[in-house]
Amino acid sequence: MKPKNIYSPVSGNRDKEFFEILIEGGAFRIERIVSCGHCSPESGWYDQSWNEWVLLLKGSAVITFSDNTTVCLEEGDYLHILPHQKHKVSWTDPGRETYWLAVHY
């Protein structure tokens, strides 16, 4: 078995945010997300029926909640998002890649 690296280069279209499922099973999924100036659509909110725990590994980002609360994330910061807590990514650093680790359960 050969190890993989969370910071391995992203291939494909860089105009879109990159999502990669690292492992999933039963009621959980762990994914790697790579952003570079990407954000959620202005009119769209994530409204998930599951918990999400995100860890910002590299870069910086801002998450906005539907009650207008904003959370600024820097390297090493993590956040637990409850089910049906409407949120969106309102900013990621356009000057460098932002690496996320997201655990959905």
MDTraj code that builds the backbone (N, CA, C; nanometers):
import mdtraj as md
import numpy as np

residues = "MET LYS PRO LYS ASN ILE TYR SER PRO VAL SER GLY ASN ARG ASP LYS GLU PHE PHE GLU ILE LEU ILE GLU GLY GLY ALA PHE ARG ILE GLU ARG ILE VAL SER CYS GLY HIS CYS SER PRO GLU SER GLY TRP TYR ASP GLN SER TRP ASN GLU TRP VAL LEU LEU LEU LYS GLY SER ALA VAL ILE THR PHE SER ASP ASN THR THR VAL CYS LEU GLU GLU GLY ASP TYR LEU HIS ILE LEU PRO HIS GLN LYS HIS LYS VAL SER TRP THR ASP PRO GLY ARG GLU THR TYR TRP LEU ALA VAL HIS TYR".split()
xyz = np.array([
    [0.0845, -0.1177, 0.0000],
    [0.0000, 0.0000, 0.0000],
    [0.0890, 0.1240, 0.0000],
    [0.0612, 0.2165, -0.0893],
    [0.1402, 0.3393, -0.0999],
    [0.0613, 0.4554, -0.0391],
    [0.1255, 0.5357, 0.0472],
    [0.0538, 0.6495, 0.1061],
    [0.0261, 0.7570, 0.0018],
    [-0.0780, 0.8337, 0.0271],
    [-0.1104, 0.9496, -0.0566],
    [-0.0839, 1.0749, 0.0256],
    [-0.0766, 1.1888, -0.0420],
    [-0.0461, 1.3141, 0.0261],
    [-0.1620, 1.4112, 0.0086],
    [-0.2072, 1.4695, 0.1188],
    [-0.3204, 1.5623, 0.1177],
    [-0.2916, 1.6855, 0.0315],
    [-0.1624, 1.7182, 0.0143],
    [-0.1235, 1.8353, -0.0643],
    [-0.0822, 1.7995, -0.2072],
    [-0.1135, 1.6801, -0.2517],
    [-0.0769, 1.6429, -0.3885],
    [-0.1424, 1.7390, -0.4875],
    [-0.0754, 1.7657, -0.5992],
    [-0.1281, 1.8620, -0.6958],
    [-0.2667, 1.8221, -0.7472],
    [-0.3443, 1.9236, -0.7773],
    [-0.4793, 1.9051, -0.8293],
    [-0.4734, 1.9121, -0.9805],
    [-0.5335, 1.8140, -1.0440],
    [-0.5351, 1.8157, -1.1902],
    [-0.6727, 1.8587, -1.2393],
    [-0.6811, 1.8932, -1.3650],
    [-0.8098, 1.9284, -1.4243],
    [-0.8335, 2.0777, -1.4305],
    [-0.9583, 2.1145, -1.4488],
    [-1.0028, 2.2525, -1.4667],
    [-0.9886, 2.3322, -1.3370],
    [-0.9014, 2.4311, -1.3354],
    [-0.8774, 2.5124, -1.2153],
    [-0.9804, 2.6245, -1.2002],
    [-1.0723, 2.6362, -1.2974],
    [-1.1780, 2.7368, -1.2857],
    [-1.2818, 2.6963, -1.1823],
    [-1.2837, 2.5669, -1.1479],
    [-1.3805, 2.5164, -1.0516],
    [-1.3085, 2.4663, -0.9266],
    [-1.3787, 2.4747, -0.8160],
    [-1.3277, 2.4201, -0.6914],
    [-1.3120, 2.2688, -0.7071],
    [-1.2088, 2.2129, -0.6451],
    [-1.1780, 2.0707, -0.6585],
    [-1.2291, 1.9941, -0.5369],
    [-1.3040, 1.8853, -0.5602],
    [-1.3554, 1.7979, -0.4548],
    [-1.3062, 1.6568, -0.4804],
    [-1.2556, 1.5906, -0.3757],
    [-1.2103, 1.4530, -0.3879],
    [-1.2510, 1.3757, -0.2629],
    [-1.3289, 1.2703, -0.2805],
    [-1.3653, 1.1852, -0.1679],
    [-1.2448, 1.0984, -0.1350],
    [-1.1986, 1.1070, -0.0102],
    [-1.0826, 1.0298, 0.0338],
    [-1.1243, 0.8937, 0.0873],
    [-1.2352, 0.8926, 0.1596],
    [-1.2884, 0.7678, 0.2148],
    [-1.4342, 0.7911, 0.2506],
    [-1.5136, 0.6868, 0.2348],
    [-1.6528, 0.6967, 0.2772],
    [-1.7040, 0.5582, 0.3131],
    [-1.8038, 0.5575, 0.3958],
    [-1.8641, 0.4317, 0.4359],
    [-1.9754, 0.4561, 0.5345],
    [-2.0815, 0.3793, 0.5213],
    [-2.1934, 0.3954, 0.6135],
    [-2.2442, 0.5380, 0.6141],
    [-2.2389, 0.6016, 0.7292],
    [-2.2944, 0.7363, 0.7446],
    [-2.1874, 0.8444, 0.7520],
    [-2.0712, 0.8210, 0.6897],
    [-1.9690, 0.9255, 0.6915],
    [-1.8975, 0.9345, 0.5566],
    [-1.8393, 1.0516, 0.5338],
    [-1.7585, 1.0751, 0.4131],
    [-1.6516, 1.1780, 0.4510],
    [-1.5284, 1.1522, 0.4097],
    [-1.4187, 1.2471, 0.4300],
    [-1.3714, 1.2905, 0.2925],
    [-1.3645, 1.4214, 0.2722],
    [-1.3217, 1.4703, 0.1414],
    [-1.2185, 1.5805, 0.1550],
    [-1.1400, 1.5896, 0.0490],
    [-1.0410, 1.6968, 0.0352],
    [-1.1010, 1.7970, -0.0632],
    [-1.0936, 1.9234, -0.0275],
    [-1.1429, 2.0302, -0.1134],
    [-1.0279, 2.1279, -0.1334],
    [-1.0079, 2.1705, -0.2574],
    [-0.9041, 2.2695, -0.2867],
    [-0.9712, 2.3864, -0.3579],
    [-0.9560, 2.5053, -0.2994],
    [-1.0138, 2.6288, -0.3527],
    [-0.9017, 2.7266, -0.3833],
    [-0.9271, 2.8163, -0.4756],
    [-0.8337, 2.9255, -0.5034],
    [-0.9149, 3.0423, -0.5577],
    [-0.9663, 3.1235, -0.4651],
    [-1.0539, 3.2332, -0.5041],
    [-1.1968, 3.1895, -0.5299],
    [-1.2284, 3.0638, -0.5041],
    [-1.3635, 3.0136, -0.5280],
    [-1.4543, 3.0457, -0.4094],
    [-1.5822, 3.0604, -0.4375],
    [-1.6822, 3.0794, -0.3333],
    [-1.8156, 3.0238, -0.3822],
    [-1.9096, 3.0125, -0.2904],
    [-2.0424, 2.9620, -0.3246],
    [-2.1154, 3.0645, -0.4109],
    [-2.2113, 3.0188, -0.4909],
    [-2.2928, 3.1144, -0.5679],
    [-2.3639, 3.2115, -0.4740],
    [-2.3800, 3.3351, -0.5166],
    [-2.4411, 3.4394, -0.4341],
    [-2.5796, 3.3989, -0.3831],
    [-2.6563, 3.3314, -0.4650],
    [-2.7938, 3.2971, -0.4279],
    [-2.8060, 3.1601, -0.3614],
    [-2.6963, 3.0851, -0.3516],
    [-2.7063, 2.9485, -0.3008],
    [-2.6567, 2.9317, -0.1591],
    [-2.7243, 2.8466, -0.0839],
    [-2.6834, 2.8125, 0.0522],
    [-2.6712, 2.6612, 0.0602],
    [-2.5712, 2.6136, 0.1329],
    [-2.5673, 2.4715, 0.1664],
    [-2.6668, 2.4513, 0.2802],
    [-2.7577, 2.3566, 0.2633],
    [-2.8562, 2.3221, 0.3653],
    [-2.8568, 2.1699, 0.3749],
    [-2.7647, 2.1174, 0.4522],
    [-2.7382, 1.9742, 0.4569],
    [-2.8134, 1.9083, 0.5715],
    [-2.8511, 1.7839, 0.5531],
    [-2.9233, 1.7103, 0.6575],
    [-2.8270, 1.6326, 0.7477],
    [-2.6968, 1.6602, 0.7382],
    [-2.5959, 1.5907, 0.8173],
    [-2.5010, 1.6924, 0.8787],
    [-2.4231, 1.6459, 0.9763],
    [-2.3175, 1.7271, 1.0374],
    [-2.2004, 1.7380, 0.9401],
    [-2.1299, 1.8503, 0.9490],
    [-2.0061, 1.8671, 0.8728],
    [-1.9019, 1.9301, 0.9652],
    [-1.7849, 1.8685, 0.9681],
    [-1.6715, 1.9217, 1.0431],
    [-1.5640, 1.9533, 0.9405],
    [-1.5201, 2.0796, 0.9364],
    [-1.4187, 2.1188, 0.8385],
    [-1.2937, 2.1672, 0.9098],
    [-1.1801, 2.1320, 0.8520],
    [-1.0491, 2.1740, 0.9007],
    [-0.9799, 2.2436, 0.7856],
    [-0.9361, 2.3670, 0.8077],
    [-0.8623, 2.4396, 0.7056],
    [-0.7145, 2.4063, 0.7241],
    [-0.6596, 2.3329, 0.6292],
    [-0.5215, 2.2866, 0.6390],
    [-0.4214, 2.3905, 0.5895],
    [-0.4619, 2.4657, 0.4871],
    [-0.3698, 2.5600, 0.4221],
    [-0.4535, 2.6691, 0.3566],
    [-0.4072, 2.7923, 0.3605],
    [-0.4799, 2.9029, 0.2993],
    [-0.5677, 2.9752, 0.3995],
    [-0.6715, 3.0411, 0.3499],
    [-0.7660, 3.1120, 0.4359],
    [-0.9002, 3.1226, 0.3643],
    [-1.0062, 3.1372, 0.4450],
    [-1.1414, 3.1373, 0.3896],
    [-1.2370, 3.2069, 0.4854],
    [-1.3540, 3.2403, 0.4342],
    [-1.4620, 3.2968, 0.5153],
    [-1.5887, 3.2176, 0.4852],
    [-1.6548, 3.1731, 0.5912],
    [-1.7844, 3.1067, 0.5790],
    [-1.8891, 3.2005, 0.6364],
    [-1.9992, 3.2183, 0.5640],
    [-2.1095, 3.3029, 0.6081],
    [-2.2311, 3.2146, 0.6331],
    [-2.2995, 3.2412, 0.7429],
    [-2.4204, 3.1690, 0.7776],
    [-2.5424, 3.2544, 0.7446],
    [-2.6579, 3.1909, 0.7331],
    [-2.7791, 3.2615, 0.6893],
    [-2.8230, 3.3701, 0.7872],
    [-2.7755, 3.3659, 0.9120],
    [-2.8067, 3.4726, 1.0080],
    [-2.7062, 3.5882, 0.9986],
    [-2.6245, 3.5878, 0.8926],
    [-2.5212, 3.6895, 0.8643],
    [-2.3981, 3.6797, 0.9533],
    [-2.3861, 3.5742, 1.0307],
    [-2.2629, 3.5491, 1.1062],
    [-2.1551, 3.5070, 1.0079],
    [-2.0351, 3.5625, 1.0222],
    [-1.9236, 3.5210, 0.9388],
    [-1.8141, 3.4630, 1.0269],
    [-1.7482, 3.3614, 0.9731],
    [-1.6384, 3.2970, 1.0442],
    [-1.5171, 3.2980, 0.9515],
    [-1.4093, 3.3626, 0.9963],
    [-1.2846, 3.3657, 0.9204],
    [-1.1994, 3.2476, 0.9652],
    [-1.1526, 3.1713, 0.8689],
    [-1.0714, 3.0535, 0.8971],
    [-0.9297, 3.0737, 0.8442],
    [-0.8332, 3.0441, 0.9274],
    [-0.6920, 3.0460, 0.8910],
    [-0.6380, 2.9043, 0.9080],
    [-0.5179, 2.8820, 0.8634],
    [-0.4575, 2.7498, 0.8715],
    [-0.4674, 2.6923, 1.0127],
    [-0.5190, 2.5699, 1.0212],
    [-0.5339, 2.5010, 1.1485],
    [-0.6692, 2.5190, 1.2147],
    [-0.7493, 2.6138, 1.1676],
    [-0.8816, 2.6355, 1.2266],
    [-0.9785, 2.5279, 1.1801],
    [-1.0684, 2.4891, 1.2708],
    [-1.1729, 2.3942, 1.2330],
    [-1.3072, 2.4429, 1.2844],
    [-1.4125, 2.3890, 1.2249],
    [-1.5475, 2.4367, 1.2518],
    [-1.6448, 2.3210, 1.2383],
    [-1.7407, 2.3133, 1.3309],
    [-1.8467, 2.2137, 1.3242],
    [-1.9738, 2.2834, 1.2773],
    [-2.0323, 2.2325, 1.1702],
    [-2.1547, 2.2892, 1.1135],
    [-2.2667, 2.1880, 1.1349],
    [-2.3699, 2.2307, 1.2053],
    [-2.4816, 2.1425, 1.2393],
    [-2.5723, 2.1176, 1.1186],
    [-2.6508, 2.0097, 1.1234],
    [-2.7462, 1.9848, 1.0150],
    [-2.8418, 2.1037, 0.9982],
    [-2.8701, 2.1366, 0.8749],
    [-2.9624, 2.2451, 0.8357],
    [-2.9183, 2.3833, 0.8840],
    [-2.7913, 2.3968, 0.9169],
    [-2.7360, 2.5284, 0.9483],
    [-2.6891, 2.5856, 0.8142],
    [-2.7728, 2.6687, 0.7547],
    [-2.7447, 2.7192, 0.6202],
    [-2.6176, 2.8022, 0.6204],
    [-2.5317, 2.7729, 0.5228],
    [-2.4011, 2.8394, 0.5157],
    [-2.3514, 2.8410, 0.3722],
    [-2.2515, 2.9238, 0.3489],
    [-2.1839, 2.9289, 0.2195],
    [-2.0405, 2.9738, 0.2393],
    [-1.9582, 2.9382, 0.1442],
    [-1.8207, 2.9867, 0.1432],
    [-1.8244, 3.1206, 0.0704],
    [-1.8011, 3.2281, 0.1430],
    [-1.8125, 3.3613, 0.0830],
    [-1.6800, 3.4157, 0.0305],
    [-1.5673, 3.3505, 0.0678],
    [-1.4371, 3.3970, 0.0185],
    [-1.3323, 3.2905, 0.0442],
    [-1.2452, 3.2702, -0.0517],
    [-1.1202, 3.1959, -0.0305],
    [-1.0089, 3.2774, -0.0946],
    [-0.8912, 3.2624, -0.0429],
    [-0.7753, 3.3398, -0.0873],
    [-0.7517, 3.3199, -0.2376],
    [-0.7602, 3.4267, -0.3171],
    [-0.7368, 3.4123, -0.4612],
    [-0.5889, 3.4007, -0.4970],
    [-0.5003, 3.4302, -0.4015],
    [-0.3572, 3.4303, -0.4300],
    [-0.2857, 3.2997, -0.4009],
    [-0.3549, 3.2065, -0.3359],
    [-0.2933, 3.0772, -0.3072],
    [-0.4023, 2.9740, -0.2817],
    [-0.3656, 2.8494, -0.2964],
    [-0.4629, 2.7426, -0.2785],
    [-0.5022, 2.7289, -0.1321],
    [-0.6302, 2.7027, -0.1107],
    [-0.6846, 2.6753, 0.0208],
    [-0.7234, 2.5280, 0.0245],
    [-0.6656, 2.4549, 0.1183],
    [-0.6925, 2.3111, 0.1331],
    [-0.7830, 2.2889, 0.2538],
    [-0.8932, 2.2191, 0.2290],
    [-0.9896, 2.1842, 0.3324],
    [-0.9917, 2.0332, 0.3518],
    [-1.0195, 1.9899, 0.4726],
    [-1.0546, 1.8519, 0.5002],
    [-1.1946, 1.8573, 0.5604],
    [-1.2908, 1.7940, 0.4933],
    [-1.4301, 1.7985, 0.5378],
    [-1.4756, 1.6584, 0.5759],
    [-1.5330, 1.6491, 0.6947],
    [-1.5873, 1.5220, 0.7429],
    [-1.7383, 1.5397, 0.7519],
    [-1.8094, 1.4597, 0.6752],
    [-1.9567, 1.4621, 0.6741],
    [-2.0046, 1.3385, 0.7481],
    [-2.0946, 1.3567, 0.8452],
    [-2.1455, 1.2410, 0.9194],
    [-2.2866, 1.2663, 0.9692],
])
top = md.Topology()
chain = top.add_chain()
for i, resn in enumerate(residues, 1):
    res = top.add_residue(resn, chain, resSeq=i)
    for name in ("N", "CA", "C"):
        top.add_atom(name, md.element.get_by_symbol(name[0]), res)
traj = md.Trajectory(xyz[None], top)
